[in-house]
């Protein structure tokens, strides 16, 4: 599920910002191209609700690295766009999920956009053979 959410976030960023941005979900030690986004999973909470149902909360820090000369203006504009587009994302095989606890900060000219996606999950049991009809003859 977490990988599906990361793909949903990446699709959202691509749709909102276009093809001129690289989107990473693994750390690149050297040579990454800006402007770019880095999607980092920073937490996961899982709690049982009832028989076979669970609440899952996925926390993300979406980093934005600007390449503009006016970094602060670019970061503010990106921050506003992210606020307006990240409330809901489409997740493959699940549908829409909604973002909560949205906040952001700037550290060392990098935007950190924090968001949580909560969802409910269900256990998928193996399909059990159903009983067949039986015919009983009584004398």
N, C-alpha and C positions, 0 to 999 in steps of 0.2 A: 504494500500500500504506500509506503514512504516513497519508493521510487516512482510510483504513479503520480504522487503529489509533486515531486520534483519536476517530472515531465510536464505536468499541468502548469506549474509556475513558469517554466522555460517557454512554453507555448504562449502564455499570457504576455511575457516580456517581449517575445518576438512579434506578437500581434500589435502590441502597444507602441513599441519603439522601432520596429522594422528590422531589416537584415544587416544594418551597419554596426551591430553590436555582437560581440562574442559572448556566449553564455557558458560558464564553466560550472561544473558541480564536483570537480576534484581540484585540489590545490595544485597550482602550477608554480614551481619554485623560481623559474626564470623564463623570460621571453613571452609573457602573455601580452596580447595586444589590447590597447585601450582605444575607445571606451569599451567597457565590458561589465558584465554582471557575474557574480560568483554566488551560487546558491548553496548555503551551508545549513545542514541539519544540526540544531544545537540542543535538541531535547525531545524526549518521547515519554509520554505517560499513558499508562494502560490500566484500566480498572474494570472489574467485572460488575455488570449490572444485574443480570439474572441469567437463567438457564441459557447458555449459548450466546449471550449478548455481552458486548464489551464497549466501553467508551475509550476512544483513543485520541490523544492530543499530540499533534506534531508541531514543534516549534522550529522556526527558520530564521536565519539572519541572511538577508539578501544584500550583498555588498555591491556597491556601484563605484567603479573607478572611472573618473572623467579623463578626457584627453583635451578638454577645452582650456584656453588661456584664462578665461574667467571661470575658474573651477567652482566658486561659491554660487554663482548664478546658475550654472549647469546643474549643480547638486540640488539647489532649491527647486528648479523646474522638474527634475527627475523625481524628487520627493513628492511633489504635488501629483504628478502622473501616477506614481506608484500608489498613492493614497486613493486615487479615484478608480484605479483598475483592479486592485488586488482583493477587493471585498469578497469576490467569489471566483472560483476557478472550476474549470471542467476537468474531471479526472476520469481517465479511461476506465471502463467497466464499473464505474460507480456513479457518475453524474456530477452535479454541482455540489461543491462544499464551500463553506463560508469562513472567511478569515475573521479572527477576533484578536483582541489585545494588541492592536496595531500601534507601533511607536517607531521612532527613528532618531538617529543621532549621527553626528559627523565627527570622525576621529581621523586625524592625519590626512585630511582631504579625501576621505572615503566615506560615502554614505552607508550607514548600517540601517537597513529597513527590517524591523522585527515584526513577525506575524505568526500567529498560531492558527492551525486548522484542526477543528474538532470533528470527529465523525464517530458513528457507531458501527461496529463490526459484528458479524455473526459467525459462529462456527459453521463450517460446511461439513456435514457428515457424509460419509460414503453412502451411496444409494444402497438401500437394503432391498433385497428381493421381497416383493409384496406377496402376500398369501394368494394362492390360486384357489379357484373354486373347487370344491370337492363334492362329489355326488355319492350319497349314502343310500343304499337300498336296505330297507327293513322288511323282514319276512313276516 
